[in-house]
């Protein structure tokens, strides 16, 4: 008797943690110009806040608190994309920048879907 295939459980906490870690690694590769230093500070904060707020959502005290934290995670994903697009990098870090921009957009979509599904 064949067993039904069960897809692997998707861990959004792990994914948001990986996004923050990869963003920190990317920031370490950036040219140390004054604008990049300022942008990098904002980028590290927003990238870390995506997962931190998602964890808070999972520990929420109720639906209203859960929805607020998910909205913040979506907002921080969007803000991360903004800073990623502003930062100046060289050709060697360009692929990482593009990958992180795509990931921030994916996270925005995921949190948007969670919000839509939670409000219906």
C-alpha positions in Angstrom: 0.0 0.0 0.0 1.5 3.3 -1.1 1.6 6.2 1.4 0.2 9.5 0.4 2.8 12.2 -0.2 2.6 14.9 2.5 4.2 18.2 1.6 6.9 19.4 4.1 5.6 21.8 6.7 6.5 25.3 5.7 8.1 27.2 8.6 7.6 31.0 8.2 9.5 31.7 11.4 12.6 30.0 9.9 12.1 31.7 6.6 11.9 35.2 8.2 15.0 34.4 10.3 16.9 33.4 7.2 15.8 36.6 5.5 17.2 38.7 8.4 20.4 36.7 8.5 21.0 37.0 4.8 20.2 40.7 4.9 22.8 41.2 7.7 25.4 39.2 5.6 24.5 41.3 2.5 25.0 44.6 4.5 28.4 43.4 5.5 29.4 43.3 1.8 28.3 46.8 1.0 30.7 49.7 0.2 31.0 51.7 3.4 29.8 55.0 2.1 27.9 57.5 4.3 24.5 56.9 2.5 25.0 53.1 2.6 25.8 53.2 6.3 22.6 55.0 7.1 20.5 52.9 4.7 22.0 49.7 6.1 20.9 50.6 9.7 17.4 51.0 8.5 17.5 47.8 6.4 18.8 45.7 9.2 16.1 47.0 11.6 13.3 46.4 9.1 14.5 42.9 8.0 14.8 41.8 11.6 11.4 43.2 12.5 9.7 41.1 9.9 10.3 37.9 11.8 10.2 39.4 15.2 6.6 40.6 14.6 5.6 37.3 13.0 6.8 35.5 16.2 4.8 38.0 18.3 1.8 37.3 16.1 2.0 33.6 16.9 2.1 34.5 20.6 -0.7 37.0 20.3 -3.3 37.5 22.9 -6.2 37.5 20.4 -7.2 37.9 16.8 -6.9 41.7 16.8 -3.3 41.5 18.2 -2.5 38.8 15.7 -3.8 40.8 12.7 -1.9 43.9 13.9 1.4 42.0 14.1 0.9 40.4 10.7 0.2 43.9 9.3 3.5 45.1 10.8 5.3 42.1 9.3 3.9 43.0 5.9 4.8 46.6 6.4 8.4 45.8 7.5 8.8 43.5 4.5 7.8 46.3 2.2 10.1 48.7 4.0 13.0 46.2 3.6 12.4 46.1 -0.1 12.5 49.9 -0.2 15.9 50.1 1.6 17.2 47.2 -0.5 16.4 49.2 -3.7 18.0 52.3 -2.3 21.3 50.8 -1.2 24.3 51.0 -3.6 26.2 47.8 -4.1 28.9 46.6 -6.5 28.5 43.8 -9.1 29.5 41.1 -6.7 26.7 41.8 -4.3 24.1 42.7 -6.9 22.7 39.1 -7.1 22.3 39.0 -3.3 20.5 42.3 -3.5 18.1 41.1 -6.2 17.5 37.8 -4.3 16.6 39.7 -1.1 14.3 42.1 -3.0 12.5 39.1 -4.4 12.3 37.5 -1.0 10.9 40.7 0.6 8.2 40.8 -2.1 7.4 37.1 -1.5 7.1 37.8 2.3 4.8 40.8 1.6 2.5 38.5 -0.5 2.5 35.8 2.2 1.6 38.2 5.0 -1.0 39.7 2.7 -2.5 36.3 2.1 -2.5 35.5 5.9 -4.4 38.8 6.5 -7.0 38.1 3.8 -7.5 34.5 5.1 -7.7 35.6 8.7 -10.3 38.4 8.0 -12.7 36.2 6.1 
